[in-house]
């Protein structure tokens, strides 16, 4: 019996030695960090250029102009600090303009935010017709302020406006009414325009804040026997504070910088009773041809806005902490 000899034993494929992954060297890690920094600077460069060209440089120029004698047209320019500031504050229209601007800001802010909150509460729930009314309330906000002011100037016109003969037809007046003839009526008519224009915009901001409040909180409060007034005071207003703070900041800043509505409707009249601070800047720059005093007044308004906004932020921060 013959023994079969086994063939030569062939070795299997050699296992390749596993190499350890090399840790990145210090040089490659630093290159990656440098690359990330370069990319970050590249992304931030357009914004930095925009802010520098359209904000910082004009701000520095305004500061230089406020300390110099700077006529609008050709003339000698030289440093005259602090004559521009004293000339502005000693003017006959400065303090009346300050008082009127503050009065308009208070009235417009209270009426505007109160109506916006009411509209937001009315269209808060998703019910039939809510989307239609949200759109209707917001539509005036799509119109430019100058265009809206021109529209209301036509409505208020005592000769061609449809609103002027309305009190006479209702038996409330003996003749056509001029809504812009007296300081009080001019102020209230302008406030009505601003409320019509911006109530929908602020309603939208407050509506977003209302919809972020969980429904479970309202349901728990109702189960505990809380009424609508208690729910509004204890739940809605505290949780709506961030949206109200944003609306308050925007409304106060916009009211202090009011110009278009008064320039179109009243032009500062009657008897300079509706002159705002921004209108005073316009008069100094383009009617009296003195950019120096206009720049000084602009710096004063900017400083007042910064102080007022800082106080608002501080008050809101304290309210959040408490």
HUFENPE-V876311 format. One record per residue. N is the residue number from 1. RES is the residue in one small letter. OMEGA is omega in whole degrees, -180 to 180 (999 if undefined). D_CENTER is the distance of its C-alpha to the mean C-alpha in Angstrom with 1 decimal. Layout:
N_RES_OMEGA_D_CENTER / N_RES_OMEGA_D_CENTER
This chain:
1_x_-176_106.6 / 2_x_179_104.4 / 3_x_176_101.2 / 4_x_179_98.1 / 5_x_180_96.4 / 6_x_179_92.7 / 7_x_-180_90.9 / 8_x_-179_89.0 / 9_x_-180_86.0 / 10_x_179_82.9 / 11_x_178_80.0 / 12_x_-179_76.6 / 13_x_180_73.7 / 14_x_176_72.7 / 15_x_-179_69.6 / 16_x_179_67.3 / 17_x_180_66.4 / 18_x_179_62.8 / 19_x_176_60.9 / 20_x_178_58.3 / 21_x_-178_54.8 / 22_x_175_54.2 / 23_x_180_51.4 / 24_x_-180_49.0 / 25_x_180_50.1 / 26_x_-178_48.1 / 27_x_-180_47.7 / 28_x_177_46.3 / 29_x_178_43.8 / 30_x_178_42.6 / 31_x_179_42.4 / 32_x_177_40.1 / 33_x_178_37.9 / 34_x_179_37.8 / 35_x_178_37.0 / 36_x_178_34.0 / 37_x_179_32.7 / 38_x_178_33.2 / 39_x_178_31.4 / 40_x_177_28.4 / 41_x_179_28.4 / 42_x_178_28.8 / 43_x_-177_25.7 / 44_x_-175_23.6 / 45_x_-180_25.1 / 46_x_179_23.0 / 47_x_179_19.7 / 48_x_178_21.4 / 49_x_-180_22.8 / 50_x_-180_19.5 / 51_x_-179_17.8 / 52_x_-175_21.0 / 53_x_-172_21.6 / 54_x_178_18.2 / 55_x_-174_16.8 / 56_x_-180_19.7 / 57_x_175_22.4 / 58_x_179_20.5 / 59_x_177_19.5 / 60_x_179_23.2 / 61_x_178_24.3 / 62_x_177_22.3 / 63_x_177_23.9 / 64_x_179_27.3 / 65_x_-178_26.9 / 66_x_180_26.0 / 67_x_-175_29.4 / 68_x_171_31.4 / 69_x_-168_32.9 / 70_x_179_31.1 / 71_x_-180_32.0 / 72_x_178_30.2 / 73_x_-176_33.5 / 74_x_180_36.5 / 75_x_180_37.6 / 76_x_180_38.4 / 77_x_179_35.7 / 78_x_-179_36.3 / 79_x_179_34.8 / 80_x_-178_34.8 / 81_x_-2_32.7 / 82_x_-173_31.8 / 83_x_-178_32.8 / 84_x_-179_29.5 / 85_x_178_27.8 / 86_x_179_30.7 / 87_x_-180_30.9 / 88_x_-176_27.2 / 89_x_178_27.6 / 90_x_-179_31.0 / 91_x_-177_29.9 / 92_x_-176_30.6 / 93_x_-173_27.1 / 94_x_-176_25.0 / 95_x_171_25.4 / 96_x_177_25.3 / 97_x_177_22.0 / 98_x_-179_20.7 / 99_x_-179_22.1 / 100_x_179_20.9 / 101_x_178_17.2 / 102_x_179_17.4 / 103_x_178_19.3 / 104_x_180_16.9 / 105_x_-179_13.9 / 106_x_-177_16.2 / 107_x_-178_17.5 / 108_x_-179_14.4 / 109_x_-178_12.7 / 110_x_-177_16.1 / 111_x_-175_17.0 / 112_x_-179_13.8 / 113_x_177_13.5 / 114_x_179_17.3 / 115_x_179_17.7 / 116_x_178_15.2 / 117_x_178_17.0 / 118_x_179_20.3 / 119_x_179_19.6 / 120_x_178_18.6 / 121_x_-179_21.9 / 122_x_-177_23.8 / 123_x_-178_23.0 / 124_x_-177_22.9 / 125_x_178_26.5 / 126_x_-180_27.8 / 127_x_180_30.2 / 128_x_180_31.6 / 129_x_-178_29.2 / 130_x_179_26.1 / 131_x_178_24.8 / 132_x_-178_25.6 / 133_x_175_23.7 / 134_x_180_20.6 / 135_x_-179_20.8 / 136_x_-180_21.6 / 137_x_-175_18.7 / 138_x_-174_16.2 / 139_x_179_18.1 / 140_x_179_16.7 / 141_x_178_13.2 / 142_x_179_15.1 / 143_x_178_16.2 / 144_x_-177_14.8 / 145_x_178_13.9 / 146_x_179_17.0 / 147_x_177_19.2 / 148_x_178_18.3 / 149_x_177_19.1 / 150_x_177_22.3 / 151_x_-180_23.2 / 152_x_174_22.9 / 153_x_175_24.8 / 154_x_179_27.6 / 155_x_-179_27.5 / 156_x_-175_27.8 / 157_x_-179_30.5 / 158_x_-178_33.7 / 159_x_-176_36.0 / 160_x_-176_34.6 / 161_x_180_31.8 / 162_x_-178_32.7 / 163_x_-175_31.1 / 164_x_-180_33.1 / 165_x_-176_36.5 / 166_x_177_35.3 / 167_x_179_35.9 / 168_x_179_39.4 / 169_x_179_40.3 / 170_x_-180_39.4 / 171_x_-179_41.5 / 172_x_-180_38.8 / 173_x_-179_39.4 / 174_x_-178_42.3 / 175_x_178_40.6 / 176_x_-176_37.4 / 177_x_174_34.4 / 178_x_-175_32.1 / 179_x_-177_28.6 / 180_x_-173_27.5 / 181_x_-178_30.8 / 182_x_180_30.1 / 183_x_-179_27.2 / 184_x_-180_26.7 / 185_x_177_26.8 / 186_x_179_24.5 / 187_x_-178_21.8 / 188_x_178_22.3 / 189_x_178_22.4 / 190_x_176_19.1 / 191_x_178_17.5 / 192_x_177_19.3 / 193_x_-177_17.8 / 194_x_179_14.2 / 195_x_178_15.1 / 196_x_-175_16.9 / 197_x_-168_14.2 / 198_x_-178_11.2 / 199_x_179_13.4 / 200_x_179_14.2 / 201_x_179_10.7 / 202_x_175_10.2 / 203_x_-179_13.9 / 204_x_178_13.6 / 205_x_180_11.4 / 206_x_179_14.0 / 207_x_176_16.8 / 208_x_178_16.3 / 209_x_179_16.5 / 210_x_-178_19.6 / 211_x_177_21.3 / 212_x_178_21.2 / 213_x_-178_23.4 / 214_x_179_27.0 / 215_x_-180_29.3 / 216_x_179_32.0 / 217_x_178_30.4 / 218_x_-179_30.6 / 219_x_178_34.1 / 220_x_179_35.3 / 221_x_178_34.0 / 222_x_178_35.9 / 223_x_178_39.0 / 224_x_177_38.9 / 225_x_-180_39.0 / 226_x_177_35.5 / 227_x_-178_34.4 / 228_x_179_31.2 / 229_x_178_30.1 / 230_x_179_31.0 / 231_x_-179_29.2 / 232_x_-177_26.0 / 233_x_-172_26.2 / 234_x_-176_27.5 / 235_x_-172_26.0 / 236_x_-177_23.0 / 237_x_178_21.0 / 238_x_-179_21.8 / 239_x_178_21.0 / 240_x_-174_17.8 / 241_x_179_16.5 / 242_x_179_14.2 / 243_x_177_12.3 / 244_x_179_12.5 / 245_x_178_11.2 / 246_x_179_8.0 / 247_x_179_7.7 / 248_x_-180_9.0 / 249_x_-180_6.8 / 250_x_-177_3.6 / 251_x_-180_6.8 / 252_x_179_8.7 / 253_x_179_6.8 / 254_x_180_6.6 / 255_x_178_10.1 / 256_x_179_11.5 / 257_x_-177_10.8 / 258_x_178_12.3 / 259_x_-171_14.9 / 260_x_-174_15.7 / 261_x_180_16.6 / 262_x_179_18.9 / 263_x_-179_20.3 / 264_x_-173_21.4 / 265_x_-170_22.5 / 266_x_-175_24.0 / 267_x_179_24.1 / 268_x_-177_24.0 / 269_x_-3_27.0 / 270_x_178_29.1 / 271_x_178_30.6 / 272_x_-178_27.4 / 273_x_-179_26.2 / 274_x_178_22.7 / 275_x_177_21.9 / 276_x_-179_18.5 / 277_x_179_18.0 / 278_x_173_16.5 / 279_x_178_19.5 / 280_x_175_21.8 / 281_x_179_20.7 / 282_x_-180_21.4 / 283_x_-180_24.8 / 284_x_-174_25.8 / 285_x_-168_25.1 / 286_x_174_26.4 / 287_x_175_28.7 / 288_x_174_30.3 / 289_x_-179_30.1 / 290_x_180_29.3 / 291_x_-180_26.6 / 292_x_179_27.6 / 293_x_177_26.6 / 294_x_178_23.4 / 295_x_178_22.5 / 296_x_177_23.6 / 297_x_177_21.3 / 298_x_178_18.4 / 299_x_179_19.4 / 300_x_179_19.7 / 301_x_178_16.1 / 302_x_179_14.8 / 303_x_179_17.2 / 304_x_178_16.2 / 305_x_179_12.5 / 306_x_179_13.8 / 307_x_-178_16.3 / 308_x_178_14.1 / 309_x_177_11.7 / 310_x_178_15.0 / 311_x_178_16.6 / 312_x_179_14.0 / 313_x_180_14.4 / 314_x_178_18.1 / 315_x_179_18.4 / 316_x_179_16.9 / 317_x_178_19.1 / 318_x_179_22.1 / 319_x_178_21.4 / 320_x_-179_21.4 / 321_x_179_24.6 / 322_x_999_26.3
